Amino acid sequence: MEQWVKRILFAGAMVPVLAQAQLDLTALDRDMTGPRAQVLVLGTVHLRSMPASFNPASLDGVLDKLVKFKPEIITIETESGEECDMVARHVAKYGADYCASVEAARLATGLDAPAAMAEADKMLKAWPEQATAAQRRRLAALFLASYDTASAYVQWLQLAETERRAGDGLNEVLIAQLTQTAKRNNESYQIAARLAARLGLQRVHAVDNHTGDRIDVADIKAFVRSIESAWAAGNTGLNVRKKGEDELTLTTDLLPLYRYINEPEGLRIYAEANIIPSMRAKSAEGYPQMWVAGWEIRNMRMVANIRETFRERPGARVLSVVGVSHKPWFDSWLRQLQGVDVVDAADVLK
């Protein structure tokens, strides 16, 4: 009996020791040399859902705040050229409509996507302090052939009006595409690309990834119904939050809207509404839980893609423009990276 008592007491004494022995990976960089990267995640509404009265000028106040942050790298929520090229060779798995076609740009430049990406990278490595209009037109054409419309638009915005013409790989078809881009309600263009051009950056970086959230199930309609049913059962708090959001979308200055959606309380509601009902939902097939797994994979791969943009630039200032429902995952996982500080969006927008 005495032997058992000793064992129990010993096990109890070991619990605090074991707890203390847990490795805190976030503390490994405490004695790092050099500056720490500063990463700001801007949660955004998807501008395609804005009311008909939406005017891109209503974002000027948001852009003014972001200019003061002085990002050196800007990332956007869209698929990269490498990903688009990869899935184009795996149609059976990903479908034929994963990314928009770049055939018009391929015909104009004579380059397929990998060749266009390689030439664009070569140009950027030798980019001069003062680029010529011809260089900007050429780079815009290469970006369009690389599935990178947003970066092409960054170059387009930095061309003088008189230089926005055909030549150097741009033809009338591609010019029409860029002209139409200016009218599209999309945060990649109206926030990220406009900001990049204003700061004199040459591109934005696509970091989205859907290769891990295309759930392979026999009945996709049943899968969607299961997810929608789970969300409907647990979105009371989100509906209240969305009502306040909808009211702010009608104003001529959207800075208050962006302050509102980036508040910690709102982010908590978004995160809980996405996950809690799905994890609690009853489904013989486990469909809601499958969706959560895909959601996590997508967010992890996106954060890894953000990290890659400043891999060779320790201490960089990075802005990630992403749908607000992703922000809690981005902030949490970015904080775990070595040499990285997550900047409070509320502080930047106040």
Secondary structure, DSSP 4 states (H G I P E B T S, - for coil): -HHHHHHHHHHHHHHHHHHHTS--GGGTTTT--SPPEEEEEEEE--GGGS-TT--GGGGHHHHHHHHHH--SEEEEEEE-HHHHHHHHT-HHHH-S-SS---HHHHHHHS--HHHHHHHHHHHHHT--SS--HHHHHHHHHHHHHTT-HHHHHHHHHTS-GGG-SSBTTB-HHHHHHHHHHTT---HIIIIIIHHHHHHT-S--EEEE--TT-----S-HHHHHHHHHHHHHHT-HHHHHHHHHHHHHTTSS--HHHHHHHTSHHHHHHHHHHHHHHHHH---TT-HHHHHHHHHHHHHHHHHHHHHHHTTT-TT-EEEEEEEGGGHHHHHHHHTTSTTEEEE-HHHHH-
